[in-house]
Amino acid sequence: AVVKEISYDNETEEKIYDPPFAFIQYPIFIGKKWNATVEWKNTSIILQLECTGRENVSTRAGKFDCYVIKVVHAPNGTVNPDFYQVFYISGKAGNVVRTEGYANSTLVGYRELLSFHYGVYSNKQPDYAMVIPFVAVGIFILLLALLKSLYKFGAGK
């Protein structure tokens, strides 16, 4: 998945997350709470995660039905609820489709999905989708020919 990160200091960069975020624990359901530990700059950071609901999210990659995960960071075991992230996770994309960062309840930055390819889901039309109409037309023509020959056979008696 390609994710675009946008920040308020007029800098934009693209990052690729492959594999997706490892601290997301499946299955996800509303009300689920869990902790995860990540390593960052030689420091262990405890994450407190909670699925707070579901929401429809639109990005350049498409529209997604997402679980909303609030992530509170606890560096050195100290929780500061004024700084948190919200992750929007979609089963269709198999990844996080949008992440928002908050400080004192103010949005300070976000990332969103630009494109994806995940199993049977994709924001690109699969090749077989173009074959189906041609096969249907072919079957229709064969049925017409069969009916026509049966009609002639019955009329000839």
Buried (B, 14 or more C-beta within 10 A) or exposed (E): BBBBBEEEEEEEEEEEEEEBBEBBEEEBEEEBEBEBEEEEEEEEBBBBBBBBEBEEBEBEBBEBEBBBBBBBBBEEEEEEEEBBBBBBBBBBBBBBBBBBBBEEEEEEBBBBBBBBEBEEBBBEEEEEEEEEEEEEEEEEEEEEEEEEEEEEEEEEE
